Amino acid sequence: MCQIFISADPALYATRSRSIRLHGVATSLRLENLFWQVLEEIGERDGLSVPQLVGRLYDELLTSGRLDDATNFSSFLRVSCMRYQQLQLAGRIPADVRTPIRSLDPAWVLATGPAAAPQ
């Protein structure tokens, strides 16, 4: 079993910091390269750069009332990447990256998507 995981290219789990402006404030986000790649794919689907996508996610998280001092935004981004891939595997987000995320009905995508974290 472990061979499946340990044979991954080490470049995928190397971390990289990127400076991104959120509400005019420069902040540094540190994620593994694989997560930066997934964020790039998500953003490209809607014609957004990674900084634009991250800014939009930050704004929507803030507007939802779910962003507070206890929120680890880097962890939120990692979970967002994993949810994106889970929803693709479940057939709720098309694998065809030419289909914009904004064109999808969120209620339908989430209707049978991955469950929330266990209680």
Short mmCIF file of the C-alpha atoms (twelve columns), coordinates in Angstrom:
data_MODEL
# 
_entry.id   MODEL 
# 
loop_
_atom_site.group_PDB 
_atom_site.id 
_atom_site.type_symbol 
_atom_site.label_atom_id 
_atom_site.label_alt_id 
_atom_site.label_comp_id 
_atom_site.label_asym_id 
_atom_site.label_seq_id 
_atom_site.Cartn_x 
_atom_site.Cartn_y 
_atom_site.Cartn_z 
_atom_site.pdbx_PDB_model_num 
ATOM 1   C CA . MET A 1   0.000   0.000  0.000   1 
ATOM 2   C CA . CYS A 2   2.650   2.532  1.000   1 
ATOM 3   C CA . GLN A 3   4.452   2.218  -2.352  1 
ATOM 4   C CA . ILE A 4   1.454   3.881  -4.005  1 
ATOM 5   C CA . PHE A 5   1.957   6.960  -1.845  1 
ATOM 6   C CA . ILE A 6   5.708   7.077  -1.326  1 
ATOM 7   C CA . SER A 7   6.391   6.903  -5.061  1 
ATOM 8   C CA . ALA A 8   4.874   10.377 -5.530  1 
ATOM 9   C CA . ASP A 9   7.163   12.980 -7.040  1 
ATOM 10  C CA . PRO A 10  8.718   14.853 -4.081  1 
ATOM 11  C CA . ALA A 11  8.121   18.112 -5.943  1 
ATOM 12  C CA . LEU A 12  4.387   17.607 -5.375  1 
ATOM 13  C CA . TYR A 13  4.705   17.738 -1.590  1 
ATOM 14  C CA . ALA A 14  7.362   20.428 -1.478  1 
ATOM 15  C CA . THR A 15  5.866   23.613 -0.081  1 
ATOM 16  C CA . ARG A 16  5.871   26.980 -1.764  1 
ATOM 17  C CA . SER A 17  4.875   30.348 -0.389  1 
ATOM 18  C CA . ARG A 18  3.027   32.872 -2.502  1 
ATOM 19  C CA . SER A 19  2.286   36.456 -1.631  1 
ATOM 20  C CA . ILE A 20  -1.338  37.339 -2.328  1 
ATOM 21  C CA . ARG A 21  -3.315  40.501 -1.604  1 
ATOM 22  C CA . LEU A 22  -6.527  40.005 0.376   1 
ATOM 23  C CA . HIS A 23  -8.517  43.207 0.832   1 
ATOM 24  C CA . GLY A 24  -5.453  45.241 -0.060  1 
ATOM 25  C CA . VAL A 25  -3.263  43.521 2.517   1 
ATOM 26  C CA . ALA A 26  -0.349  41.418 1.299   1 
ATOM 27  C CA . THR A 27  -0.325  38.022 2.944   1 
ATOM 28  C CA . SER A 28  1.818   34.965 2.431   1 
ATOM 29  C CA . LEU A 29  0.217   31.573 1.914   1 
ATOM 30  C CA . ARG A 30  2.266   28.394 2.144   1 
ATOM 31  C CA . LEU A 31  0.885   25.291 0.427   1 
ATOM 32  C CA . GLU A 32  2.274   22.154 -1.135  1 
ATOM 33  C CA . ASN A 33  2.851   22.397 -4.895  1 
ATOM 34  C CA . LEU A 34  0.088   19.896 -5.602  1 
ATOM 35  C CA . PHE A 35  -2.471  22.210 -3.957  1 
ATOM 36  C CA . TRP A 36  -1.196  25.197 -5.966  1 
ATOM 37  C CA . GLN A 37  -1.702  23.073 -9.113  1 
ATOM 38  C CA . VAL A 38  -5.283  22.220 -8.164  1 
ATOM 39  C CA . LEU A 39  -6.055  25.870 -7.352  1 
ATOM 40  C CA . GLU A 40  -4.639  26.799 -10.752 1 
ATOM 41  C CA . GLU A 41  -6.963  24.289 -12.449 1 
ATOM 42  C CA . ILE A 42  -9.995  25.522 -10.524 1 
ATOM 43  C CA . GLY A 43  -9.200  29.139 -11.359 1 
ATOM 44  C CA . GLU A 44  -8.561  28.452 -15.041 1 
ATOM 45  C CA . ARG A 45  -12.035 26.937 -15.352 1 
ATOM 46  C CA . ASP A 46  -13.497 30.382 -14.652 1 
ATOM 47  C CA . GLY A 47  -10.762 32.521 -16.201 1 
ATOM 48  C CA . LEU A 48  -9.269  33.468 -12.829 1 
ATOM 49  C CA . SER A 49  -5.637  33.626 -11.798 1 
ATOM 50  C CA . VAL A 50  -4.734  31.878 -8.552  1 
ATOM 51  C CA . PRO A 51  -4.603  35.215 -6.655  1 
ATOM 52  C CA . GLN A 52  -8.036  36.147 -8.042  1 
ATOM 53  C CA . LEU A 53  -9.475  32.743 -7.080  1 
ATOM 54  C CA . VAL A 54  -7.975  32.870 -3.595  1 
ATOM 55  C CA . GLY A 55  -9.307  36.410 -3.151  1 
ATOM 56  C CA . ARG A 56  -12.775 35.338 -4.245  1 
ATOM 57  C CA . LEU A 57  -12.737 32.335 -1.891  1 
ATOM 58  C CA . TYR A 58  -11.571 34.572 0.957   1 
ATOM 59  C CA . ASP A 59  -14.325 37.122 0.242   1 
ATOM 60  C CA . GLU A 60  -17.035 34.459 0.045   1 
ATOM 61  C CA . LEU A 61  -15.808 32.810 3.243   1 
ATOM 62  C CA . LEU A 62  -15.828 36.218 4.936   1 
ATOM 63  C CA . THR A 63  -19.341 37.034 3.632   1 
ATOM 64  C CA . SER A 64  -20.622 33.639 4.800   1 
ATOM 65  C CA . GLY A 65  -19.615 34.474 8.363   1 
ATOM 66  C CA . ARG A 66  -17.380 31.393 8.516   1 
ATOM 67  C CA . LEU A 67  -14.096 33.306 8.579   1 
ATOM 68  C CA . ASP A 68  -12.917 34.256 12.030  1 
ATOM 69  C CA . ASP A 69  -9.700  34.386 14.032  1 
ATOM 70  C CA . ALA A 70  -9.790  30.607 14.506  1 
ATOM 71  C CA . THR A 71  -9.988  29.895 10.767  1 
ATOM 72  C CA . ASN A 72  -6.839  28.517 9.190   1 
ATOM 73  C CA . PHE A 73  -7.189  29.864 5.650   1 
ATOM 74  C CA . SER A 74  -4.406  27.677 4.237   1 
ATOM 75  C CA . SER A 75  -6.195  24.600 5.599   1 
ATOM 76  C CA . PHE A 76  -9.444  25.878 4.079   1 
ATOM 77  C CA . LEU A 77  -7.696  26.069 0.690   1 
ATOM 78  C CA . ARG A 78  -6.363  22.511 1.046   1 
ATOM 79  C CA . VAL A 79  -9.831  21.222 1.946   1 
ATOM 80  C CA . SER A 80  -11.319 23.164 -0.988  1 
ATOM 81  C CA . CYS A 81  -8.878  21.416 -3.345  1 
ATOM 82  C CA . MET A 82  -9.760  18.012 -1.920  1 
ATOM 83  C CA . ARG A 83  -13.497 18.718 -2.119  1 
ATOM 84  C CA . TYR A 84  -13.066 19.782 -5.744  1 
ATOM 85  C CA . GLN A 85  -11.373 16.489 -6.550  1 
ATOM 86  C CA . GLN A 86  -13.880 14.441 -4.512  1 
ATOM 87  C CA . LEU A 87  -16.772 16.118 -6.326  1 
ATOM 88  C CA . GLN A 88  -15.103 15.414 -9.676  1 
ATOM 89  C CA . LEU A 89  -14.696 11.735 -8.776  1 
ATOM 90  C CA . ALA A 90  -18.337 11.621 -7.675  1 
ATOM 91  C CA . GLY A 91  -19.371 13.054 -11.064 1 
ATOM 92  C CA . ARG A 92  -20.787 16.236 -9.520  1 
ATOM 93  C CA . ILE A 93  -18.169 18.502 -11.124 1 
ATOM 94  C CA . PRO A 94  -17.426 17.628 -14.748 1 
ATOM 95  C CA . ALA A 95  -13.899 16.358 -15.415 1 
ATOM 96  C CA . ASP A 96  -13.887 18.512 -18.573 1 
ATOM 97  C CA . VAL A 97  -11.982 21.573 -17.357 1 
ATOM 98  C CA . ARG A 98  -13.620 23.665 -20.085 1 
ATOM 99  C CA . THR A 99  -16.806 23.632 -17.986 1 
ATOM 100 C CA . PRO A 100 -16.706 26.702 -15.720 1 
ATOM 101 C CA . ILE A 101 -17.442 26.123 -12.049 1 
ATOM 102 C CA . ARG A 102 -19.672 29.228 -12.079 1 
ATOM 103 C CA . SER A 103 -21.954 27.493 -14.611 1 
ATOM 104 C CA . LEU A 104 -22.777 24.662 -12.182 1 
ATOM 105 C CA . ASP A 105 -25.787 24.613 -9.883  1 
ATOM 106 C CA . PRO A 106 -24.299 24.486 -6.352  1 
ATOM 107 C CA . ALA A 107 -27.401 22.807 -4.903  1 
ATOM 108 C CA . TRP A 108 -27.144 19.998 -7.467  1 
ATOM 109 C CA . VAL A 109 -23.364 19.635 -7.036  1 
ATOM 110 C CA . LEU A 110 -23.722 19.344 -3.262  1 
ATOM 111 C CA . ALA A 111 -26.923 17.256 -3.262  1 
ATOM 112 C CA . THR A 112 -25.034 13.968 -3.187  1 
ATOM 113 C CA . GLY A 113 -21.477 15.208 -2.853  1 
ATOM 114 C CA . PRO A 114 -18.981 14.277 -0.167  1 
ATOM 115 C CA . ALA A 115 -20.400 14.377 3.318   1 
ATOM 116 C CA . ALA A 116 -19.407 16.968 5.843   1 
ATOM 117 C CA . ALA A 117 -16.776 16.152 8.414   1 
ATOM 118 C CA . PRO A 118 -17.869 13.549 10.969  1 
ATOM 119 C CA . GLN A 119 -19.317 14.975 14.182  1 
# 
